[in-house]
Amino acid sequence: MAQPRNAHDPTTASSWNEMYPAGIVILAALGIVAALYLSAGFLVPIALAIVLSALLRPLVRAQQRARVPAGVGAALVVLAFVLLIVAAGFALVTPMRGWFAQAPQTFAAAKAKLNRLREPIQNLTGAAEQLTGGPAEPTPAPAAQPNDQGPSGGAPPSPPPQPAPISGGLPKILASVLGTTTQILGGAAEVLLLMYLILASGGMFHRKFVRELPGPRDKQVADDVVDQAEKVILRYVIVNALVNFGQAIAVTLVLWWLGMPSPILWGLFTFVLEFIPYIGAAIMIALLTLTATATFDSVGRVLLVPGSYLLISTLQNSLVSPLAYGRGLQLNPVAVFIGVLFWWYVWGVVGAFLAVPILAVIKIAADRTERFRPVGEFLGE
């Protein structure tokens, strides 16, 4: 009698390809992407709560070892987390209010200087068109004189009626702002409640999931994946915060030396935005370029501001981060960049923040399963 074939045996690769053709795999992948995009409002709070609970779980376990019930410990940890976020928000509100108040003038000054830089280029373009016989600029029509008369020689024609100003613009803006604020507060409350329930359960969902797995080897693999994933997420967030703090101090000192306004605020922006790999640095470079253009007249000094930030960020990514993360997070930079763009597109800013933890968990799970080990090999260095 024929023996059953092992699904984990590499010799079954051909049967795997026969069962799941490439077309079906592509359609399934597209369906998963569409489902992630359309269900972002439902999945984003869950993913964020899971990551934050993995970050705060050691504090709850420490209280459990001190004979504090899991529900009480989870409530204390979540309350401390909320107070920390509120304190950070109040500390940032004053400098950010001043920056946002000056932002329109700063961007207007930068736009005016950029327009002056465009004038020589436009003149060269016009001269090149004249030399090559290109189309000449249309001659503007003569303006009407004040003593022009109508077709019957009477009074000049009256100007066309101006459209009446649209009323109700302010209520629309207020409704939009209030709607956005309500959505943010509702999402935050959902994340905090779900995070509390996960922490208070004391690993109940994990135990139930492992209990339903068929074999002892699968149970062991699931335990290893969850344990390693929690450690990697905890290490990533803590190390990332420390690295961003050091980079923020370096950016603050360099921008203060260069004479940039509000260097401390730029350091705070650096600390927050660098939690979003690649995209945060791109946003910082764009904002620094605009502000430096509005502040300085010398082109070399303008370029020195974003160039210094780019140099600091490059040194941090190439020297500091590999030493700080060690072997706990070995991800391919190309895969990280593609993953950040993908999750940014699917889930927005929160997706870009969660991209690295998600990729790390996928790599951990793929390395421990024979069938998906090539995925882990692709994501690794």
Beta strands, then each sheet from edge to edge (+ up, - down):
end
